[in-house]
Amino acid sequence: MGPPKLTPEQRARALEKAAEARRERAEIKELLKNGTITLPELFERAETDGHAAGLKVKDALASLPGLGKVKSKRLMERLEIAESRRIRGLGARQREALLAALS
C-alpha cells in the first residue's frame, strides 16, 4: 500500500498547506532569534497555534540568542528530551526543566 491517490487539485492544496506551515515555523524561529518572543511565550502560543506546536524543540532552542545547535543539543540530552520532540509533545516537567535551565 502506497501513499493515498490524490487528484492534482488535492495535491496542489496539500503542497501549499505544507509550504505555509514551513513559512510559519521559519517566522517563529526568526521571532525567537531576534528576541521578539521568548520561550515561555512560544509555549503559550503553541496552545492555540498548530504551527508553533509543530516546531521541533531543537530548532526552537537553536534559534534562541546565545544558544546554537551544539548547546541546544547538549541541553536536550541533559534534560533527556528526544531530538525529534516537537513543542506539542513536551510534558509539563520538560517545559519547566527547559525554562529553569535557560533562566
C-alpha positions in Angstrom: 0.0 0.0 0.0 1.5 3.3 -1.0 0.6 6.9 -0.5 -3.1 7.9 -1.0 -4.2 8.7 -4.5 -4.8 12.4 -4.8 -6.2 14.5 -7.6 -3.9 17.2 -8.9 -6.0 19.8 -7.1 -5.8 17.9 -3.8 -2.0 17.5 -4.3 -1.6 21.2 -5.0 -3.6 22.2 -2.0 -1.6 19.8 0.2 1.7 21.2 -1.1 0.5 24.8 -0.5 -0.6 23.9 3.1 2.9 22.3 3.8 4.6 25.4 2.4 2.5 27.6 4.6 3.4 25.6 7.7 7.1 25.8 6.8 6.8 29.6 6.4 5.1 30.0 9.7 7.7 27.9 11.5 10.5 29.9 9.9 8.8 33.1 11.0 8.5 31.8 14.6 12.2 30.9 14.6 13.1 34.4 13.4 11.0 35.9 16.2 12.9 33.8 18.7 16.2 34.7 17.2 15.6 38.5 17.4 14.1 38.3 20.8 10.6 39.4 19.8 9.1 36.3 21.6 10.5 34.3 24.4 10.4 30.6 25.1 7.5 30.9 27.6 5.6 32.9 25.0 6.3 30.2 22.4 4.9 27.6 24.8 1.8 29.7 25.4 1.4 30.3 21.6 1.7 26.6 20.9 -1.5 26.0 22.9 -3.6 27.6 20.1 -1.2 27.7 17.1 -0.7 24.4 15.4 2.3 25.7 13.5 4.1 26.7 16.7 3.1 23.4 18.3 4.7 21.6 15.4 8.0 23.3 15.7 10.8 20.9 16.8 12.2 21.8 20.2 15.8 21.5 18.9 15.0 24.2 16.2 13.3 26.5 18.7 16.3 26.2 21.1 18.9 26.7 18.4 17.0 29.9 17.4 17.4 31.5 20.8 20.1 34.2 21.2 23.2 32.8 22.8 22.2 29.2 22.1 23.3 27.4 19.0 22.9 23.9 17.6 25.6 22.4 19.8 24.5 24.0 23.1 20.8 23.3 22.5 21.6 19.6 21.7 23.6 19.2 24.9 20.8 20.9 26.9 18.3 18.5 25.4 20.5 15.5 26.1 21.0 16.6 29.7 17.2 17.1 30.2 16.5 13.8 28.4 14.4 15.3 25.7 14.4 13.4 22.4 15.9 15.1 19.4 12.7 14.5 17.4 10.4 16.0 20.1 8.1 18.8 19.0 6.8 21.6 21.2 3.4 20.0 21.4 5.0 16.8 22.7 6.8 18.3 25.6 5.4 17.4 29.0 4.9 19.9 31.8 8.1 18.8 33.6 10.1 19.0 30.5 8.9 22.6 29.8 9.6 23.6 33.4 13.1 22.0 33.2 13.9 23.9 30.0 12.7 27.2 31.4 14.7 26.6 34.6 17.8 25.7 32.6 17.6 28.8 30.5 16.8 31.3 33.2 
